[in-house]
Amino acid sequence: MKTKLWNRNFICAVSGMVISALGGVGLNVALGIIVFSETQSTILSAIFISLSLIPQLVVPIVAGSLIDRRNPLNVLITNELLLAAGSIVAGAVTYFYGFSYALFLVFSLLLSCFGVISHLASQSIIPQIMSKDNYVRGNAIINIIYPFCSIVVAPIAVLIYTAFGIAPILFAFGILCVIDVAIESRIKVDFVFIESAKSTFRDYAGDLKEAAAYMMNNRGVRSVLFFFSLVMLSTASYEVLLYPLFSRSETLTDNQYALLASIASAGYLVGGLLHYFIRIPDNRRYMIAVAVYLIFVGVDAVFFIFPYPLMCASRFLLGILGMNSANIRVSAIQAEVPNILRAKVNALFLVMTSASLLVGHMAAGALGEYLPYWLIQMSFQGFYLFGILFFVLPPRNKVRELYNYSTETVNCENSEAK
């Protein structure tokens, strides 16, 4: 039986996410520029990015189990208020004292901690405000929020940063977090979580052990985890070296960098809309995802030697394709993992992928001081290709069965009452 997607709870969740993403995009753009602009060093930029990932290696271990034992909406609201306070304080300090590498490193670490908790809480909220038959369409809408906001905000953020610095962006982010809380607090759902009068350290350790055992026994979920760890490793070179490529080029500019980011986001936006309106048959999701993975490897391997117009065209295309493959993966994991394990499983995903990003960022940043950027980018795509060949394609890894889940059946574990 089909159910309504656009109900009160979903509208509140989407509206809150849009508000939060507007501030988040501006802040991420500014943080991505300020360190290299002030230091002119790819290695210092890589250290900044990599150290900000450390909380994603530690916080999920505690937060995943905590969220599964609490109302996830309450956790999200509390966390967003802390984010707002921290951002406003950082904005005030920056306004009066200016840029400090150490200060921004500490702020980035705190921002990452809060971001991890918000991400895990949201990942527990979203599947519980939708029915299983709406997972694909609902995730398509949610996944286009950030790209849509990037198109709108990224060029504006660059202009604001250039004219006034990062302080106004920090203030705006804090205010938008408060507005986000006001909207998402109107969500009314009896969330499924582990209820207990008191939770001990042994309980949390047992939760993590249960999640790890679930992943190791579920070959499809396990294979996707290892595969996307390699994908994140391959992505690291692009994230670290893209802005230095533009900054040190005699022909490329900061405005072109911002435009490229907007064009890539436009591709994700179009991809999400296509996924919302065009239903992919259950038995075709795996085939489409594999095709997208192979296209990513081929295009990204030579991306840094493209002329600028081809860069823009390729990012738009990869945005369309990447959004569809991401939606297939996220929906499959949501359909497979039980509610009471979801935050912990997502936490393990986050730890593994963050560890891969950290290693990749540090390696790409160090290599960027000595080797051509295009050579580093091409080499890193080998990790992506390895993941496809050894984790996605072999039938024994059951990725096909995971991706091609049936939208007509109900996962009994996901329907457990509180």
C-alpha positions in Angstrom: 0.0 0.0 0.0 1.4 3.3 -1.1 1.7 6.1 1.6 2.0 9.8 1.4 5.5 11.2 1.3 4.8 14.9 1.8 3.3 14.8 5.2 3.9 17.4 8.0 6.9 15.6 9.4 8.7 15.3 6.1 8.0 18.9 5.2 9.4 20.1 8.5 12.5 17.9 8.1 13.1 19.1 4.6 12.6 22.7 5.5 14.9 22.5 8.4 17.6 20.8 6.3 17.4 23.6 3.7 17.9 26.3 6.3 20.8 24.4 7.8 22.4 23.6 4.4 22.3 27.3 3.4 24.6 28.1 6.3 26.6 25.0 6.0 27.5 25.5 2.3 28.7 29.1 2.9 30.8 28.0 5.9 32.4 25.1 4.1 33.3 27.2 1.1 34.9 29.8 3.3 36.8 27.2 5.3 38.0 25.6 2.1 39.5 28.8 0.9 40.8 30.7 4.0 43.5 28.2 5.1 45.3 28.0 1.7 44.7 31.7 1.1 46.5 32.6 4.3 49.2 29.9 4.2 49.8 29.2 0.5 50.7 25.6 1.5 49.0 22.4 0.2 50.5 20.5 3.2 49.1 22.9 5.8 45.7 22.8 3.9 45.8 19.0 3.9 46.7 19.0 7.7 43.8 21.3 8.4 41.3 19.1 6.4 42.7 15.9 7.8 42.7 16.9 11.4 39.2 18.1 11.1 38.3 14.5 10.2 39.7 13.1 13.5 36.4 13.6 15.4 34.8 11.4 12.7 37.0 8.6 13.8 36.3 8.9 17.5 32.9 10.6 18.0 30.8 8.0 16.1 31.9 5.2 18.3 30.2 6.9 21.3 27.5 8.9 19.4 26.1 6.0 17.4 25.2 4.0 20.5 24.0 7.1 22.3 21.6 8.1 19.6 20.2 4.5 19.3 19.4 4.9 23.1 17.9 8.4 22.9 15.1 10.2 20.9 17.1 11.2 17.8 15.2 14.4 17.3 16.0 15.6 20.8 19.7 14.8 20.2 19.6 16.7 16.9 18.0 19.8 18.3 20.4 20.0 21.3 23.3 19.6 18.9 22.2 22.3 16.5 21.9 24.7 19.4 25.4 24.0 20.4 26.5 24.4 16.8 24.9 27.8 16.7 26.5 29.0 19.9 30.0 27.8 18.8 29.7 29.4 15.4 28.7 32.8 16.8 31.6 32.7 19.4 34.1 31.8 16.6 32.7 34.6 14.5 33.2 37.1 17.3 36.7 36.0 18.0 37.6 36.1 14.3 36.0 39.6 13.9 38.1 41.1 16.7 41.4 39.2 16.4 41.6 38.0 12.8 42.8 34.8 11.3 44.7 32.3 13.4 45.6 28.8 12.0 45.5 27.3 15.4 42.2 28.9 16.3 40.5 27.7 13.1 42.0 24.2 13.6 40.3 24.0 17.0 37.0 25.4 15.6 37.1 23.0 12.7 37.6 20.1 15.2 34.6 21.3 17.2 32.5 21.8 14.1 33.3 18.3 13.0 32.3 16.8 16.3 28.9 18.5 16.2 28.5 17.7 12.5 29.0 14.0 13.2 26.3 13.9 15.8 23.9 15.9 13.6 24.6 13.5 10.7 24.0 10.3 12.7 20.9 11.7 14.4 19.5 12.8 11.0 20.2 9.3 9.5 18.1 7.8 12.3 15.3 10.3 11.9 14.8 10.3 8.2 13.9 6.5 7.7 11.4 6.8 10.5 9.4 9.6 9.0 9.0 7.8 5.7 7.6 4.4 4.7 9.8 2.0 2.9 8.1 2.5 -0.5 9.0 6.2 -0.2 12.7 5.7 0.6 14.0 6.4 -3.0 11.8 9.4 -3.7 12.3 10.8 -0.2 16.1 10.4 -0.3 16.1 12.0 -3.8 14.6 15.1 -2.4 16.8 15.1 0.7 19.9 14.5 -1.4 19.3 17.5 -3.7 19.1 20.0 -0.8 22.8 20.5 -0.4 23.5 20.8 -4.1 20.6 23.2 -4.5 22.0 25.4 -1.7 25.5 25.1 -3.2 24.3 26.6 -6.5 22.7 29.5 -4.6 25.2 30.1 -1.8 28.7 29.1 -3.1 29.2 32.2 -5.4 27.7 34.5 -2.7 29.9 33.0 0.0 33.0 33.6 -2.2 32.0 37.3 -2.7 31.2 37.8 1.0 34.5 36.2 2.0 36.5 38.3 -0.5 34.8 41.5 0.7 34.3 41.0 4.4 36.2 37.9 5.5 34.8 34.8 7.2 33.3 36.4 10.3 29.9 37.3 8.8 29.6 33.8 7.4 30.1 32.4 10.9 27.5 34.7 12.3 25.0 33.7 9.5 25.6 30.0 10.1 24.8 30.3 13.8 21.6 32.2 13.1 20.4 29.7 10.5 21.1 26.8 13.0 18.6 28.5 15.4 16.0 28.8 12.7 16.6 25.1 11.8 15.9 24.1 15.4 12.6 26.1 15.4 11.4 24.3 12.3 12.5 20.7 13.1 11.2 20.8 16.6 7.7 20.6 15.1 8.3 17.1 13.9 5.9 14.7 15.8 6.9 11.0 15.6 7.1 8.1 18.1 10.7 7.3 17.3 12.0 3.8 17.7 15.0 3.6 20.0 16.4 1.4 22.8 14.7 2.5 25.9 16.4 1.8 29.2 16.3 3.5 32.6 20.1 3.7 32.7 22.8 3.0 30.2 26.2 1.8 31.4 29.6 1.7 29.6 29.1 -2.0 29.2 25.8 -1.3 27.4 27.5 1.0 24.9 30.3 -1.5 24.4 27.8 -4.2 23.8 25.9 -2.0 21.3 29.0 -1.5 19.2 29.9 -5.2 19.4 26.4 -6.0 18.1 26.7 -3.5 15.2 30.1 -4.8 14.2 28.8 -8.4 14.3 25.8 -7.4 12.2 28.0 -5.8 9.6 30.4 -8.7 9.5 27.6 -11.2 9.1 25.8 -9.1 6.4 28.1 -9.6 3.4 26.3 -7.0 1.2 26.5 -4.2 3.8 30.1 -5.1 4.7 31.2 -5.1 1.0 29.7 -1.6 0.5 31.5 -0.3 3.6 34.9 -1.5 2.3 34.1 -0.3 -1.2 33.2 3.2 -0.1 36.2 3.5 2.1 38.3 3.1 -1.0 36.0 5.6 -2.9 36.7 8.1 -0.2 40.4 7.5 -0.4 40.3 8.2 -4.1 38.2 11.3 -3.6 40.7 12.8 -1.2 43.1 14.0 -4.0 40.3 16.0 -5.7 39.3 17.7 -2.4 42.8 18.7 -1.4 44.2 19.7 -4.8 41.3 21.3 -6.6 41.6 24.8 -5.1 45.4 24.9 -5.2 45.1 23.9 -8.9 43.0 27.0 -9.5 45.0 29.3 -7.1 48.4 28.5 -8.8 47.1 28.5 -12.3 47.9 31.5 -14.6 44.5 31.1 -16.4 42.1 29.9 -13.7 40.5 32.2 -11.1 38.7 32.0 -7.8 35.4 32.9 -9.5 35.8 30.0 -11.9 36.5 27.7 -8.9 33.2 28.9 -7.4 31.4 28.5 -10.7 32.7 24.9 -11.1 31.4 24.1 -7.6 28.0 25.5 -8.6 27.9 23.6 -11.8 28.7 20.3 -10.0 26.0 21.0 -7.6 23.6 21.7 -10.4 24.4 18.2 -11.7 23.5 16.7 -8.4 20.3 18.7 -8.3 19.3 17.5 -11.8 20.2 13.9 -10.8 18.1 14.1 -7.7 15.1 15.4 -9.6 15.4 12.7 -12.2 15.5 10.1 -9.4 12.4 11.6 -7.8 10.3 11.5 -11.0 11.8 8.5 -12.7 11.5 5.2 -10.9 14.3 2.7 -11.5 13.1 -0.9 -11.5 14.2 -2.9 -8.5 16.2 -5.3 -10.6 18.2 -2.5 -12.4 19.6 -0.5 -9.5 22.8 -2.6 -9.2 23.6 -2.4 -12.9 23.1 1.3 -13.0 25.3 1.9 -10.0 28.1 -0.2 -11.4 28.0 1.7 -14.7 28.2 5.0 -12.7 31.2 3.8 -10.7 33.1 2.9 -13.9 32.3 6.3 -15.5 33.6 8.1 -12.4 36.9 6.3 -12.5 37.5 7.1 -16.2 36.5 10.8 -16.0 38.1 11.7 -12.7 41.4 10.0 -13.7 42.0 12.7 -16.4 40.0 15.6 -14.8 43.0 17.7 -13.9 44.2 17.9 -17.5 40.8 19.0 -18.9 40.4 22.5 -20.2 38.0 24.6 -18.0 34.9 24.1 -20.2 35.4 20.4 -20.2 35.9 20.5 -16.4 32.5 22.1 -16.0 30.8 19.7 -18.4 32.3 16.6 -16.7 31.4 17.8 -13.2 27.8 18.4 -14.3 27.6 14.9 -15.8 29.2 13.3 -12.8 26.9 15.2 -10.5 23.8 13.7 -12.3 25.2 10.2 -12.2 26.7 10.5 -8.7 23.4 11.6 -7.1 21.6 8.6 -8.6 24.2 6.1 -7.4 24.3 7.7 -4.0 20.6 7.5 -3.7 20.6 3.8 -4.6 23.2 3.1 -2.0 21.6 5.1 0.8 18.1 3.7 0.2 19.4 0.2 0.1 21.2 0.6 3.4 18.1 2.2 5.0 15.9 -0.7 3.8 18.3 -3.3 5.1 19.4 -2.1 8.5 17.0 -2.3 11.5 16.0 1.0 13.3 17.7 0.0 16.6 21.0 -0.7 14.8 21.0 2.1 12.3 22.9 4.8 14.1 25.6 2.4 15.2 26.0 0.9 11.7 26.1 4.4 10.2 28.7 5.3 12.9 31.0 2.4 11.8 30.5 3.5 8.1 31.5 7.1 9.1 34.6 5.9 11.0 35.9 3.8 8.1 35.2 6.4 5.4 36.6 9.2 7.5 39.8 7.2 8.2 40.2 6.7 4.5 39.7 10.4 3.8 42.2 11.4 6.5 44.9 9.1 5.0 44.0 10.3 1.5 44.1 14.0 2.4 47.5 13.7 4.1 49.0 11.7 1.2 47.6 13.9 -1.5 48.7 17.1 0.4 52.2 15.7 0.9 52.5 14.5 -2.7 51.2 17.9 -4.0 54.4 19.6 -2.8 56.5 17.5 -5.2 54.4 15.9 -8.0 52.1 17.2 -10.7 48.5 17.4 -9.5 47.2 15.5 -12.6 49.5 12.5 -11.8 48.3 12.3 -8.2 44.7 12.5 -9.2 45.1 9.8 -11.8 46.9 7.5 -9.4 44.3 7.9 -6.7 41.6 6.6 -9.0 43.3 3.2 -8.9 41.8 2.8 -5.4 38.3 3.3 -6.8 38.9 0.8 -9.6 40.3 -1.7 -7.1 37.1 -1.4 -5.0 34.8 -2.0 -8.0 36.7 -5.1 -9.0 37.1 -6.7 -5.6 34.0 -5.7 -3.7 31.2 -4.7 -6.0 31.5 -7.1 -9.0 32.1 -10.5 -7.3 28.6 -12.2 -6.8 29.7 -13.7 -3.5 29.7 -10.2 -2.0 26.0 -9.9 -2.5 26.0 -6.2 -3.4 23.6 -6.9 -6.3 21.0 -8.4 -3.8 21.5 -5.4 -1.4 21.0 -2.7 -4.1 18.1 -4.6 -5.9 16.0 -4.8 -2.7 12.2 -5.1 -3.3 10.1 -2.0 -2.5 7.1 -4.3 -2.1 8.3 -6.2 0.9 8.5 -4.9 4.4 11.6 -5.4 6.6 10.1 -6.8 9.8 13.0 -5.7 11.9 12.5 -2.1 10.7 8.9 -2.3 11.9 9.7 -3.2 15.5 7.6 -1.2 18.1 9.3 0.8 20.8 
